[in-house]
């Protein structure tokens, strides 16, 4: 169980504090908008050279973790005008340090950097964030922050302000020079790039073209929201020396990892010849940027109750004509979602891949997902759960031979013609509490590629297929093997998942 889950349970046991909606520090800064896309930057010239029909956008799927890291670093190094980053998690690890070092280098070149982080997901100490923001070209804001910043007292602040801070910004986005973006399920942290013993299987999509204007506008809306508080209003002035100290720390970390497997995979990535030498081709089609407005995270705003991304995807789920493929790390459909999924499965093929008890990173989510499995299967939904050693034989350069796989990709494929990649999970937290975003793409070739990936990830090497026996009991099958209890999960883990499902927390997960 994660620390956030324990905090949530503690708050609920204290009395389910729905009314504790405290106020944020106000700032009267003028709106700060995206740098208008120029015509003479390297990215601008590259984008202009692509042949595309008016109103279309170009996309590439990014499936490999080291490629996903390499392309983000290359986007930072190639930037000439602006970098806008919006992330739920920014970890204080090797990847976080590498990003910070590259962002500082970009700012030194004169690039304007805007970094918007969720305050709860962000793993950096305030003084580190404030030190980075000491650079005149780096601007950092924290979304929906706690008002008490002392490291220990913040836990009390989380309880007292639960009604407000229970709403989080779960978006993941990077934009370079207002002309190219990458989005998907990956945050900034080692585990998202196959660099730890937990290997998150994830997906990103790199985009250019018409939809980029919608992406840039959504970032501006978040950045200028009253929920996005400048770090200086929270941590104060840290003094000029802290930036120099931070540079020295980052240089030591970079030097320590320069010759290890961490950077070898990045240097070997075909995306290092960016942008002109990138492998493959752009796939062009029509796209829409789906996002929840920042007001969804404000309990005092009437838009707080409107699940914009969830509603947009639901309309496409209902409109699917022959097949729907879903990848979601967390699956808690709720009574309404269960009814919708079984209605859809009654007329088309509906297949879902999610985490098993052995691969989930949030035990509480699995405990609340488990009761839905039999009813979904009875309703015609086909279910798969990821194996802990999913597809390791297919991974060319695993850093850990015994790494534990965990599904983190969030994707929908509609009739193999249209697909969505973004940050949203199929659970109450994503639908009702968090802000989410992602891109809906009408492009049959990429949709077919997504479908092939789904078929790979639901093959016997990667996942268990779920079914019911004649008595309605769950079975997990893989090739000739048939299991009758949660595969590869310890007795203690099974008991924990069973116990936690009795807590009244489903609507918060």
C-alpha positions in Angstrom: 0.0 0.0 0.0 1.4 3.4 -0.9 1.9 6.3 1.5 -0.9 8.2 -0.3 -3.3 5.3 0.3 -2.4 5.2 4.0 -3.0 8.9 4.3 -6.3 8.6 2.6 -7.5 5.8 4.9 -6.4 7.8 7.9 -8.3 10.8 6.7 -11.4 8.7 6.1 -11.2 7.1 9.5 -11.0 10.6 11.1 -14.4 11.4 9.7 -14.2 11.7 5.9 -13.3 15.3 5.8 -15.3 16.5 2.7 -15.7 20.1 3.9 -12.0 20.8 4.6 -11.5 22.9 1.5 -8.8 25.5 2.5 -7.7 28.5 0.5 -4.5 28.7 -1.6 -2.0 31.6 -1.5 -3.2 34.1 -4.1 -0.8 35.5 -6.7 -1.5 38.5 -8.9 1.0 37.8 -11.5 0.0 38.7 -15.1 -0.8 35.9 -17.4 2.2 34.2 -18.9 1.5 32.6 -22.2 3.4 30.2 -24.5 6.2 31.6 -26.7 4.6 31.8 -30.1 6.1 29.2 -32.5 8.8 30.8 -34.5 9.9 29.9 -38.0 13.7 29.8 -37.7 14.3 27.3 -34.9 15.5 23.7 -35.7 12.2 22.2 -34.6 10.3 24.8 -36.6 12.2 24.1 -39.8 11.8 20.3 -39.2 8.0 20.6 -38.7 7.6 22.9 -41.7 9.4 20.4 -43.9 6.9 17.6 -43.2 4.2 17.2 -45.8 0.8 17.1 -44.3 -2.8 17.9 -45.3 -4.3 21.0 -43.7 -5.7 20.4 -40.2 -3.9 17.1 -39.7 -1.3 16.1 -37.1 1.6 13.7 -37.2 2.4 11.0 -34.6 4.9 8.4 -33.6 4.4 5.8 -30.9 7.2 5.5 -28.3 7.0 2.1 -26.6 10.6 1.4 -25.3 11.6 3.0 -22.0 15.2 4.0 -23.0 13.8 5.5 -26.2 11.2 7.4 -24.2 14.0 8.9 -22.0 16.3 9.6 -25.0 13.6 11.5 -26.9 12.7 13.7 -23.9 16.4 14.5 -23.3 16.8 15.3 -27.0 13.7 17.6 -27.0 15.3 19.5 -24.1 18.7 19.8 -25.8 17.2 20.8 -29.1 14.9 23.5 -27.7 15.8 27.0 -28.8 12.8 29.1 -27.6 10.7 27.4 -24.9 10.1 24.2 -22.9 6.8 23.6 -21.1 6.6 20.5 -18.8 3.6 19.4 -16.8 3.9 16.3 -14.6 2.3 14.5 -11.7 5.5 12.9 -10.5 9.0 14.3 -10.6 11.2 11.9 -8.6 14.3 12.8 -6.7 16.3 10.1 -8.4 18.8 9.7 -11.3 16.3 10.6 -14.0 15.0 13.6 -12.0 18.6 14.8 -11.7 19.3 14.3 -15.4 16.2 16.3 -16.4 17.2 19.1 -14.0 20.7 19.3 -15.4 19.4 19.4 -19.0 16.8 22.0 -18.1 19.4 24.2 -16.5 21.6 23.9 -19.6 18.6 24.9 -21.8 17.9 27.9 -19.6 21.6 28.9 -19.8 21.1 28.9 -23.7 18.3 31.4 -23.3 15.4 28.9 -23.5 12.4 29.8 -21.3 11.4 26.9 -19.1 8.1 26.5 -17.4 7.8 23.5 -15.1 4.3 22.7 -13.6 4.3 19.9 -11.0 1.6 18.4 -8.9 2.5 19.2 -5.3 1.7 15.8 -3.8 3.2 13.7 -6.6 6.3 15.9 -6.8 9.2 14.2 -4.9 11.5 17.1 -4.8 12.1 19.1 -1.6 11.0 22.7 -1.7 14.5 24.0 -1.4 15.6 22.0 -4.5 12.6 23.3 -6.5 13.2 26.8 -5.3 16.9 26.5 -6.2 16.1 25.5 -9.7 13.7 28.4 -10.0 16.5 30.8 -9.0 17.5 30.8 -12.7 16.1 33.8 -14.5 14.8 31.6 -17.3 13.2 28.9 -15.2 9.7 29.3 -13.8 8.2 26.7 -11.5 4.7 26.4 -10.1 3.2 23.7 -7.9 -0.4 22.6 -8.5 -2.9 22.6 -5.6 -0.2 22.7 -2.9 -0.5 22.2 0.8 -0.2 25.5 2.6 2.1 24.2 5.4 5.5 23.5 3.9 7.5 22.2 6.9 8.5 18.6 6.0 6.8 17.1 9.1 3.9 19.5 9.6 2.9 18.9 5.9 1.4 15.6 7.0 -0.9 17.5 9.3 -1.7 19.9 6.5 -2.6 17.0 4.3 -5.2 15.9 6.8 -6.6 19.4 7.6 -6.8 20.3 3.9 -8.0 16.9 2.7 -11.1 18.2 1.0 -9.0 20.4 -1.3 -5.8 18.4 -1.9 -7.6 15.1 -2.5 -7.9 16.6 -6.1 -4.7 16.1 -8.0 -3.1 17.1 -11.4 -2.3 13.7 -13.0 -1.3 15.1 -16.4 2.0 14.2 -18.2 3.2 16.5 -21.0 6.3 18.1 -22.5 6.2 20.7 -25.2 9.2 22.0 -27.1 9.3 25.4 -28.9 5.4 25.3 -29.0 5.6 22.9 -32.0 6.2 19.4 -30.8 5.0 17.5 -27.7 5.1 14.1 -26.0 2.4 12.7 -23.8 1.3 9.4 -22.4 1.6 7.5 -19.1 5.2 8.3 -18.2 6.2 10.6 -15.3 9.8 11.7 -14.5 11.4 8.9 -12.5 13.6 5.9 -13.0 10.8 3.3 -13.0 9.1 4.9 -16.0 12.2 4.3 -18.2 13.0 0.7 -17.3 15.8 1.7 -14.9 14.7 0.0 -11.7 13.6 -3.4 -10.5 10.0 -2.5 -11.2 9.6 -2.1 -14.9 6.6 -0.1 -15.9 5.2 -1.1 -19.2 4.1 2.2 -20.7 3.3 4.1 -23.8 3.9 7.6 -25.1 3.0 9.4 -28.3 5.1 12.1 -30.0 3.1 14.7 -31.9 3.4 17.6 -34.3 0.9 19.5 -36.4 -2.5 21.1 -35.9 -3.4 19.5 -32.6 -0.3 21.1 -31.0 -2.1 24.4 -30.7 -4.7 22.7 -28.5 -2.0 21.1 -26.4 -0.2 24.5 -25.9 -3.4 26.3 -25.0 -4.2 23.7 -22.3 -0.8 24.1 -20.7 -1.4 27.9 -20.6 -4.7 27.4 -19.0 -3.2 25.3 -16.2 -0.2 27.6 -15.8 -2.3 30.6 -15.3 -4.8 28.9 -13.0 -5.0 30.1 -9.4 -4.3 26.5 -8.5 -0.8 26.8 -9.9 1.2 28.6 -7.2 4.7 29.9 -7.9 7.3 28.1 -5.8 8.5 31.5 -4.5 5.2 32.1 -2.8 5.6 28.8 -0.9 9.3 28.4 -0.2 10.5 32.0 -0.2 13.8 33.3 -1.4 16.5 30.7 -1.0 19.4 33.0 -1.9 21.7 33.1 -4.9 24.1 30.4 -3.6 21.6 27.6 -3.7 21.6 27.4 -7.5 25.4 27.0 -7.6 25.1 24.3 -5.0 22.4 22.5 -7.0 24.6 22.7 -10.2 27.4 21.0 -8.3 25.2 18.2 -7.0 23.7 17.5 -10.4 27.2 17.5 -12.0 28.3 14.8 -9.4 25.3 12.7 -10.1 25.7 12.9 -13.9 29.4 12.0 -13.6 28.6 9.0 -11.4 26.2 7.5 -13.9 27.9 8.7 -17.2 29.4 5.3 -18.0 26.9 2.9 -16.7 24.0 1.0 -18.3 21.8 4.0 -17.3 23.2 6.2 -20.0 24.4 3.5 -22.4 20.8 2.7 -23.4 20.1 6.4 -23.9 23.2 6.9 -26.1 22.3 3.8 -28.1 18.8 5.0 -28.8 17.9 5.7 -32.5 16.2 8.9 -31.2 19.6 10.4 -30.4 19.7 11.7 -34.0 16.8 14.1 -33.2 14.8 15.3 -35.0 16.0 14.7 -38.5 17.3 11.1 -38.1 14.5 9.7 -36.1 13.5 6.1 -37.1 10.2 5.4 -38.9 7.8 7.8 -40.4 5.2 10.2 -39.1 1.6 8.9 -39.4 -0.8 11.7 -40.2 -4.4 12.0 -39.2 -7.0 14.0 -37.4 -6.7 14.4 -33.6 -8.3 16.0 -30.6 -6.6 17.0 -27.3 -8.8 15.9 -24.4 -8.2 17.4 -21.1 -9.9 18.3 -17.8 -9.7 22.0 -17.0 -7.8 22.9 -13.8 -11.1 23.9 -12.3 -11.9 20.2 -11.9 -9.5 20.2 -9.0 -11.3 23.0 -7.3 -14.1 21.9 -4.9 -15.6 25.4 -5.0 -15.9 25.5 -8.8 -19.1 24.1 -10.5 -16.9 22.4 -13.1 -15.4 20.2 -10.4 -18.1 17.6 -10.9 -17.7 17.3 -14.7 -15.5 14.4 -15.9 -14.5 16.0 -19.2 -11.9 13.4 -20.3 -14.0 10.5 -19.0 -17.1 11.8 -20.7 -15.3 12.3 -24.0 -13.9 8.8 -24.0 -17.3 7.3 -22.9 -18.9 8.7 -26.0 -16.4 6.8 -28.2 -16.7 3.6 -26.1 -20.5 3.6 -26.7 -20.0 4.4 -30.4 -17.5 1.6 -31.1 -19.0 -0.7 -33.7 -16.9 -3.9 -33.7 -14.1 -4.0 -31.1 -12.8 -2.1 -28.1 -9.3 -2.7 -26.6 -8.4 -1.2 -23.3 -5.2 -1.0 -21.3 -5.5 0.4 -17.8 -3.2 -0.1 -14.8 -6.2 0.4 -12.4 -9.6 -1.0 -13.2 -12.4 0.0 -10.7 -15.4 0.6 -13.0 -18.0 1.2 -10.3 -21.6 0.1 -10.7 -22.3 2.5 -13.6 -19.0 1.7 -15.4 -19.7 -2.0 -15.0 -23.1 -1.6 -16.5 -21.7 0.4 -19.4 -18.9 -2.2 -20.1 -21.2 -5.2 -20.1 -23.7 -3.4 -22.4 -20.9 -2.7 -24.8 -19.6 -6.3 -24.5 -23.1 -7.5 -25.4 -22.8 -6.2 -28.9 -19.0 -5.9 -29.7 -15.8 -7.6 -28.6 -14.5 -5.9 -25.5 -11.0 -6.8 -24.2 -9.2 -5.3 -21.2 -5.7 -5.7 -20.0 -4.9 -4.6 -16.4 -2.5 -5.5 -13.5 -2.6 -8.7 -11.5 -2.3 -8.7 -7.8 1.4 -9.6 -8.3 2.1 -6.6 -10.5 0.0 -3.8 -9.2 1.8 -1.0 -7.4 -1.3 -0.1 -5.3 -2.7 -2.9 -3.2 -5.8 -1.0 -2.3 -6.8 -0.6 -6.0 -6.5 -4.3 -6.6 -8.6 -5.1 -3.5 -11.4 -2.9 -4.9 -11.1 -4.1 -8.5 -11.3 -7.8 -7.5 -15.0 -8.0 -6.8 -15.9 -6.7 -10.3 -14.0 -9.5 -12.2 -16.6 -12.2 -12.1 -19.5 -9.9 -13.1 -17.5 -8.4 -16.0 -16.6 -11.9 -17.2 -20.3 -13.0 -16.9 -21.2 -9.9 -18.9 -19.0 -10.9 -21.8 -16.0 -8.7 -21.1 -12.6 -10.5 -21.8 -10.0 -9.9 -19.1 -6.2 -10.3 -18.9 -3.9 -9.6 -16.0 -0.2 -8.9 -16.5 2.5 -11.3 -15.3 5.3 -10.2 -13.0 7.9 -11.4 -15.6 5.9 -10.1 -18.6 7.9 -10.5 -21.8 11.3 -10.4 -20.3 12.7 -12.7 -23.0 11.6 -10.1 -25.6 13.5 -7.2 -23.9 16.8 -6.6 -25.6 18.6 -4.9 -22.8 17.0 -5.5 -19.4 18.8 -3.8 -16.5 17.5 -6.3 -14.0 17.1 -10.0 -15.0 14.4 -10.4 -12.4 12.6 -7.1 -12.7 8.9 -7.1 -11.9 6.7 -5.8 -14.7 3.8 -3.5 -13.9 1.3 -2.2 -16.4 1.3 1.6 -16.5 0.0 2.4 -20.0 -3.4 4.0 -20.4 -4.8 3.4 -23.9 -8.1 2.8 -25.7 -8.3 1.4 -29.3 -11.6 1.9 -31.0 -12.4 -0.4 -34.0 -8.7 -0.4 -34.9 -9.1 3.0 -36.6 -8.9 5.4 -33.7 -7.1 5.3 -30.4 -6.4 7.3 -27.3 -3.2 7.6 -25.2 -3.0 9.7 -22.1 -2.9 9.8 -18.3 -6.4 8.5 -17.3 -7.0 5.3 -15.5 -10.4 3.5 -15.4 -11.0 4.3 -11.7 -13.0 6.8 -9.6 -9.9 8.9 -8.9 -9.1 9.5 -12.5 -12.7 10.0 -13.6 -13.9 12.2 -10.7 -11.0 13.6 -8.6 -7.9 14.1 -10.7 -7.3 16.2 -13.7 -6.3 14.1 -16.8 -5.3 14.6 -20.4 -4.4 12.8 -23.6 -4.7 12.7 -27.3 -7.5 11.0 -29.4 -6.1 10.1 -32.8 -7.9 8.9 -35.9 -5.1 7.1 -37.8 -5.8 3.5 -38.8 -2.1 2.5 -39.3 -1.2 3.5 -35.8 -4.4 2.1 -34.4 -3.4 -1.2 -35.9 0.0 -1.0 -34.3 -1.7 -0.3 -31.0 -3.9 -3.4 -31.5 -0.8 -5.6 -32.3 0.8 -4.3 -29.1 -2.3 -5.2 -27.1 -2.3 -8.7 -28.6 1.4 -9.1 -27.7 0.8 -7.9 -24.1 -2.1 -10.3 -23.7 -0.2 -13.3 -25.1 0.8 -16.2 -22.8 4.3 -14.8 -22.3 2.9 -11.5 -20.9 -0.4 -12.1 -19.2 -2.9 -14.5 -17.7 -6.3 -14.8 -19.3 -9.2 -14.8 -16.8 -12.3 -17.0 -17.1 -15.0 -18.6 -14.9 -15.5 -22.3 -14.3 -18.9 -24.0 -14.2 -19.4 -22.9 -10.6 -18.6 -19.2 -11.4 -15.1 -19.3 -9.8 -12.2 -17.4 -11.2 -9.4 -19.1 -13.2 -6.2 -17.8 -14.5 -4.8 -19.5 -17.6 -1.5 -19.3 -19.5 -0.8 -21.8 -22.2 -1.6 -25.2 -20.7 -1.4 -24.0 -17.1 -4.6 -23.3 -15.2 -4.6 -21.6 -11.8 -7.4 -21.2 -9.3 -6.0 -18.4 -7.1 -4.2 -15.1 -7.6 -1.0 -16.2 -9.5 2.4 -15.4 -8.1 1.1 -13.4 -5.1 2.1 -14.3 -1.6 -0.5 -15.3 1.0 0.1 -12.1 2.9 -0.5 -10.0 -0.3 -3.7 -11.9 -1.0 -4.9 -11.4 2.5 -4.0 -7.6 2.4 -6.0 -7.1 -0.8 -8.9 -9.0 0.6 -8.9 -7.1 3.9 -8.6 -3.6 2.3 -11.6 -4.1 0.1 -13.8 -3.8 3.1 -12.7 -0.2 3.8 -15.1 2.5 2.4 -12.5 4.1 0.1 -13.4 2.9 -3.4 -14.6 6.3 -4.6 -11.2 7.8 -3.7 -9.0 5.2 -5.5 
